[in-house]
């Protein structure tokens, strides 16, 4: 079976992008200040929102995406930022 016009992004959880100028999807294999800036500014780029939807439920759990980016996702992102994510 062939699929056209599809792509798969494989990256580290929390690695939202990078580069100069800073861009979503330009992943560099690190979770750092660039990713924090992108997470905070994710509302400016709705097409990249799913990158920041890291999980949901209570307590927050990775890979339980709920279709929104909120404090649960930020808590999970901070774990990645500290090197404690999956």
C-alpha positions, 0 to 999 in steps of 0.5 A, spaced: 500 500 500 502 506 498 501 513 501 502 520 498 502 526 502 503 523 509 509 524 513 511 522 520 515 526 525 520 522 530 523 526 535 524 526 543 518 527 547 518 535 548 522 537 542 518 541 539 523 545 534 529 549 534 533 553 529 534 560 527 529 563 527 526 559 531 521 554 528 516 548 530 518 541 527 525 543 526 527 538 532 534 538 534 534 532 539 534 536 545 529 539 550 531 546 551 530 553 552 528 553 545 522 548 546 520 552 552 519 558 548 515 554 543 511 551 548 509 558 551 508 561 544 504 554 541 497 558 540 501 563 535 501 556 531 495 552 531 498 547 526 503 545 531 499 545 537 499 537 537 506 537 538 505 540 545 499 536 547 503 531 551 498 528 555 492 529 559 488 525 565 489 526 572 495 525 574 498 528 568 500 522 564 504 522 557 501 519 551 494 520 554 493 526 549 486 530 550 486 535 544 488 541 548 494 544 551 493 546 558 497 546 565 497 538 564 501 538 558 506 544 561 507 539 567 509 534 563 513 538 558 517 540 565 519 533 566 522 533 559 525 539 560 529 537 566 531 530 563 525 526 567 521 525 561 520 518 557 
